[in-house]
Amino acid sequence: MSTQVPGPSPTRAASFGFAFRGLQALLAAEPNARIHLLATVAVLALGAVLRLAPLEWCAVVAAIALVWMAEALNTAVETICDLVHPEQHPLVARAKDVAAAGVLCAAIGAAAIGALVFGTRLLQ
């Protein structure tokens, strides 16, 4: 949780600190984030072994970033929903489902990019 209080804006260093604390919380609380971390390491290692071209790296890094962003936003939505309405509610369930769908869409897109970038090289 951020320790921001009304008043002067936090320093740039403090803002980065909040972001890294959020990343740490994401990895600590979300099993899917740890799966994304393993996949990220594996994809980066495979890209290095296959010596991807710069544009291929751009596609792969963009896909990785998109999945991480979707997972972080999904976790934020779920956390806020749980805070605002801890009991089961159809609208809370819908919000969580839609946020999870965002992660699924990002993961499918990343898998398609991975297939396009790595597929032809691995089939050779």
N, C-alpha and C positions, 0 to 999 in steps of 0.2 A: 504494500500500500504506500502511496505517496505521502510524504509528510508536508505537502504544500499547505500553506495557510494563507489567508488573504493578506495582501501587502505587496511588497516589491517582488518582481519576477525572480525566479531562481536563476542562479548563474548558469552558464552553458555547461560547466562541469557538473553541476548538480543535476541538470536535465539529463545528461548522459548517465549519471549515477542512477536516476529513477528508471531509465530505460533498461540498464543492465540488471537492475533489481527485478524489473518485470520479466526479463528473459530468464533469470534464475528461478523466479516463481513459476513461470510457464513450464520449465523443465522439471521442477520439483513436483508439481501438482498434476501434470498431464502426461499419462503414459504415451499418448499418441505423439506428443512433442518429442519424447525420447526416441520413438520410432523414426520420426522425421530427422532427428539428429543422426541416427545411424545411416539412414538413407542418404543424407547430405554428405557424410564422410565417404560413403561407398561411391557415390556418383562423382565426387571431386577426385577421388583416387583413380577411378576408372578413366575419367577425363584426362588426368595427368599421364596415365599409362598409354592411352591411345593418342596422346598429343593432339588434342582438339585444336582446330583452327580458331582464331579470335572470334569470328562470328558464331561459331558453335558454342564457345564459352559464354558468349553473351546470352544465347538462348537458354543454356543450362542454368546459368546464374540467375537469370530472370525467372525461370520456372521455380528454382529453389526459393528465391525471395518471395514469390507469390504464395507458395504453400505455407511458408513460415508466417507471412502476414495474415493469411486466412486463418491459420491455427490460433494466432495471438488474438485476432478479433473475435473468433468464435469463443475463446476462453473468456474474454472480456464481457461479451454478451451474456454468457452463461453465469458469470459471477454477479453481474448486475441484476440479472433476472432472479437469482437466488436471494440476493439481498432485498430486493424490492418486494418479492412475493415468494417466500420460502415454501408455502404450500403448493400443491399441484394446482395448476390452472391451465385451461386449454390455450389461452393466448401466450402464456409463458412457454408452454410446450411447443407451440408453433414458432415462436421467436428462436428457441433453441434449435429446433429442427431446421429452420431456414439458415441459421448461422452454420450449422453442421453441413448443410448442403453446399455452402460456399467453400468449405474445406474440401469436400468431395469434388466439386467442379475444378478447383485449383489442382488437386491431386491427379485428376483425369487429364487435365491439360499438361501437367508436368510429365505424366507417363507418356503422353503422345509426343511431346518434345523429346523425351529420352529415347523413345522408339525411333524417331526420325534421325536424331543425332548419332545414337550409338548402334542402332540396328544394322545399318549397312556396313559399318566398320566391323561389327562382331560377326556378321555373316560371311565376310571375306576370308 
